[in-house]
Amino acid sequence: MAEKRDYYEVLGLKKGASDDEIKKAFRKLAMKYHPDKNPDNKEAEEKFKEINEAYACLSDPEQKSKYDKFGHAGVDPNSFAGGFGGGFGGFEDIMNMFGDAFGGGGFGGFGGFGGSQGRRNAARKGSDIQKSMTITFEEAAFGTKKQIKLTKYVKCSKCDGTGAEPGTSKKSCPRCGGTGEIRTQQQTPLGAFMSVSPCPDCGGSGEINEHPCSDCGGTGRVRDTVTISVTIPAGVDNDSVIPIRGQGEPGINGGPDGDLYIVLSVKPHKLFERRGTDLWLEIPISFEQAALGDEITVPTLEEKIKYKVPAGTQPGTVFRLKGKGIKSLRSSRKGDLYVKVFLEVPTKLNKKQKSAIATMGKAVGSECYSKKAGFLDSIKEFFS
């Protein structure tokens, strides 16, 4: 199995990149390698999974901190970063590492301690799966539960993943004695040399399946459509990734199942614009409301509230309603709601309405328009 690339390198970033840089890089690469844009492209599919895995780690502050300190070992629960108790299974694993260093062909000089057999028969985690999901603005703000249907490989129920027909079992390969390897000693000018190759009869597995399961054909897994429950926490946003452990494809040789990564897309709202945990809302007011002040109705995501617009409010004024935004994904804190008012100028006026506005204009003198008066003074000064 190839060594994992650095997560920052995967996203084309330098270590220490900001949350915003990580999010932008993920969005750009995810769009480029998305399976919908690259049908039947295995390389693009693998890159997309790699990008999702990197983003899932670096977008989580706790995981990112561990990764920055210890690399992959810091975020791998099976790693030996916290001590050798969780990493090496014994001398065989250490010899497998030596086998990797010398090309993966085994360490012939050590007799029975070959590297290839340990890797071929080792338990391996199943493949991860990525699934896109679109949710509403309100579902992102308050959280929700969804049921999704997913077609994937699952463990064969008939043989329980063994690959053998019920009532039968695999037997040790007689040719290699269950080692999965064929060893050949050759004499060279430098002395005896032991070469190791996979057993051709069992394909390196060390076992012969004489009665393969009729449902899965001996693979131990079948494709099926399953229903999975997804809990979406309050505060998620576009491109948020929800990992669901163990819901990927079945593990190999008894290894753990892969993970499912849900990538979220949030529908825009008709009224609100989201900026982090804050919400922004524009409300039109009339001239008389701005000049004289008025009580207006302000919608929030949870209720309608009354707000007093003070007399003399200018177009573009922004009011802040504390705690009326969206809950933070990683704390109980809520953002704020910012209300920006703009002056709506009346249109389609009839003759009577035009006359009334003209009368008002004459009644309201220039002393009421401080900015206008100041601008006129500046013009006079400029041309004097």
PyMOL commands that set and color helices and strands:
alter all, ss='L'
color gray80, all
select helices_A, chain A and resi 7-10+19-33+42-58+61-70+72-75+84-86+91-101+108-110+115-121+137-142+287-292+351-363+366-368+370-383
alter helices_A, ss='H'
color red, helices_A
select strands_A, chain A and resi 129-135+144-155+171-172+181-188+191-198+207-208+221-232+241-244+260-266+273-275+278-285+294-299+304-309+318-321+337-343
alter strands_A, ss='S'
color yellow, strands_A
deselect
rebuild
show_as cartoon
